[in-house]
Amino acid sequence: MHKFSLTMALCLMGAPITAQEVDLPGQITWTAYGTGSAGYNQSVAIGAALQNAGVNLRVLPGKNDIARTEPVRQGKVQFSANGVGGSFMAQEGVFQFGAKNWGPQPVRVLAANNGGTVGLSLAVAAEACEKAGKPGCEGFTYADLEGMRVSVVKGAPSLNTNNEAYLAYGGLTWDDVEVVEFGGFGDSWKGMIDGSTDAAFASTNSGMAYEAASGPRGVYWPPIDPDDTEALERMQGVAPFFAPMMATVGANIDGTDGVATAGYAYPVLMTYADQDEDLTYNMTKAMHVFFDDYVGNAPGINGWALDKQDFQWVAPYHDGAIRYYEEIGAWTDEAQAHNDMLIARQAALMEAWEELMAEDPDNWEEAWATKRREALAEGGFAVVF
C-alpha cells in the first residue's frame, strides 16, 4: 500500500489551486446508498462544499449495488459513491454481476474513503444477545449468531458477502442461521429496529445504525480478535478485501476506546473507463481542493483526505484521476504498474466473458464460475471468489 504526505503533495502543487481552477458543469449526479447511510450522508456533505464552486451535486439513493451501478453503466449519472460491490465485485463479474446481463465491468476509481476509524461490520441487535444467554452482550461473539435471524439484501452482493464473511469468522455459514430477506439496505435496518431481524451489516457510522442504537433493541458490534489467524483466514476466504482495524467512530462507539473489527475502503468514488477524462480529472481535483470545506461535516468523512488514498487497491484508477495525482506528485511508478495489472485483469475477465457468451451454455452460472477462474489463473492473476 503506497501512501504519501499531504504536506508533501501540497508543496508539489506549486501555486495553490483555487475554486476557479476546478472546471465542473453546473450539475453533477452521483448515486449512493439510501438516505441515512454513511455514503449518502458523506455525499450530501461533499455536495454542500461543491456549492462553493457553483456546482450542484445531486445524490440519487440506491437500495443496493445494482441500483447504484446501473445508472453509471447507462450513462445517466457520472459517478457513484459506491462500495466494494459496485467496484471490486462488478470488476470481477461475480454474484449479481455474474448474471448474463452484467459480466465484468470496466470500473475506474477516482478516490476512496480510507479513514481507518470507521468499521464495516455485522451489527447485532443488543436485544438478541439475550437469546444467546448473554445479557448486556457480555462475551457475545459471532459464533453466538447460530440459529438467529441474519439479514440478506436483494441485489446487494457486497452486503451479503460481508455478512457471510463475519459468519465465517464465527465458524458459521448461512445454513447455521435463519435468513431474513430485505429489499434494500435501509429496509434491513428498519428490521433491526422493528424486531424482524437480529443482525444487519453497516458501516459503524451509518445514520441507520445511530438510529437503531437509540431505539429499544439497541445495537452491538461484536469484536473480532486480530490475532485469531484461523478466524481471519475464514473471513478473508470469503471477503479478501477485509482487514482488521479499530473502529473509533460509530453508533455506541463514539467517545470510547473503540471496537476491534474489520474494514475496507468505503465509499469508493467510481465511474466507468469511458467517462470523459477532463470531467473525471476535475471531479478528482474537487474532492481534494474542497476537502477543508467538507471535513468533519459527516461521520467518517475525513477518510477522503489526500494522505489516506491507496493507489494500489483492488480496482484501477481512471486516467483523469491519474492525471490529477501525477500533477501533484502523488502518483508513483509502482502505482502505475499496479494499475496496469488491474486493467489487464479486467481485460482478461471481459475476454473470457465474451467467449462464454458466444458459447451460450445452458448452465451459465456454473460455466462462468469455471471460465472466470481459468482465465485468471492463465493470466497469472490472483484467483478470488
Rosetta blueprint (number, residue, H / E / L):
1 M L
2 H L
3 K L
4 F L
5 S L
6 L H
7 T H
8 M H
9 A H
10 L H
11 C H
12 L H
13 M H
14 G L
15 A L
16 P L
17 I L
18 T L
19 A H
20 Q H
21 E H
22 V L
23 D L
24 L L
25 P L
26 G L
27 Q E
28 I E
29 T E
30 W E
31 T E
32 A E
33 Y E
34 G L
35 T L
36 G L
37 S L
38 A H
39 G H
40 Y H
41 N H
42 Q H
43 S H
44 V H
45 A H
46 I H
47 G H
48 A H
49 A H
50 L H
51 Q H
52 N H
53 A H
54 G L
55 V L
56 N E
57 L E
58 R E
59 V E
60 L E
61 P E
62 G E
63 K L
64 N L
65 D H
66 I H
67 A H
68 R H
69 T H
70 E H
71 P H
72 V H
73 R H
74 Q L
75 G L
76 K L
77 V L
78 Q L
79 F E
80 S E
81 A E
82 N E
83 G L
84 V L
85 G H
86 G H
87 S H
88 F H
89 M H
90 A H
91 Q H
92 E H
93 G L
94 V L
95 F H
96 Q H
97 F H
98 G H
99 A L
100 K L
101 N L
102 W L
103 G L
104 P L
105 Q L
106 P L
107 V E
108 R E
109 V E
110 L E
111 A E
112 A E
113 N L
114 N L
115 G L
116 G L
117 T L
118 V E
119 G L
120 L E
121 S E
122 L E
123 A E
124 V E
125 A L
126 A H
127 E H
128 A H
129 C H
130 E H
131 K H
132 A L
133 G L
134 K L
135 P H
136 G H
137 C H
138 E L
139 G L
140 F L
141 T L
142 Y H
143 A H
144 D H
145 L H
146 E L
147 G L
148 M L
149 R E
150 V E
151 S E
152 V E
153 V E
154 K L
155 G L
156 A L
157 P H
158 S H
159 L H
160 N H
161 T H
162 N H
163 N H
164 E H
165 A H
166 Y H
167 L H
168 A H
169 Y H
170 G L
171 G L
172 L L
173 T L
174 W H
175 D H
176 D H
177 V L
178 E E
179 V E
180 V E
181 E E
182 F E
183 G L
184 G L
185 F H
186 G H
187 D H
188 S H
189 W H
190 K H
191 G H
192 M H
193 I H
194 D H
195 G L
196 S L
197 T L
198 D L
199 A E
200 A E
201 F E
202 A E
203 S E
204 T L
205 N L
206 S L
207 G H
208 M H
209 A H
210 Y H
211 E H
212 A H
213 A H
214 S L
215 G L
216 P L
217 R L
218 G L
219 V L
220 Y E
221 W L
222 P L
223 P L
224 I L
225 D L
226 P L
227 D L
228 D L
229 T H
230 E H
231 A H
232 L H
233 E H
234 R H
235 M H
236 Q H
237 G H
238 V H
239 A L
240 P L
241 F L
242 F L
243 A E
244 P E
245 M E
246 M E
247 A E
248 T L
249 V E
250 G L
251 A L
252 N L
253 I L
254 D L
255 G L
256 T L
257 D L
258 G L
259 V E
260 A E
261 T E
262 A E
263 G E
264 Y L
265 A L
266 Y L
267 P L
268 V E
269 L E
270 M E
271 T E
272 Y E
273 A L
274 D L
275 Q L
276 D L
277 E H
278 D H
279 L H
280 T H
281 Y H
282 N H
283 M H
284 T H
285 K H
286 A H
287 M H
288 H H
289 V H
290 F L
291 F H
292 D H
293 D H
294 Y H
295 V L
296 G L
297 N L
298 A L
299 P L
300 G L
301 I H
302 N H
303 G H
304 W H
305 A L
306 L H
307 D H
308 K H
309 Q L
310 D L
311 F L
312 Q L
313 W L
314 V L
315 A L
316 P L
317 Y E
318 H L
319 D H
320 G H
321 A H
322 I H
323 R H
324 Y H
325 Y H
326 E H
327 E H
328 I L
329 G L
330 A L
331 W L
332 T L
333 D H
334 E H
335 A H
336 Q H
337 A H
338 H H
339 N H
340 D H
341 M H
342 L H
343 I H
344 A H
345 R H
346 Q H
347 A H
348 A H
349 L H
350 M H
351 E H
352 A H
353 W H
354 E H
355 E H
356 L H
357 M H
358 A H
359 E H
360 D L
361 P L
362 D L
363 N L
364 W H
365 E H
366 E H
367 A H
368 W H
369 A H
370 T H
371 K H
372 R H
373 R H
374 E H
375 A H
376 L H
377 A H
378 E H
379 G L
380 G L
381 F L
382 A L
383 V L
384 V L
385 F L
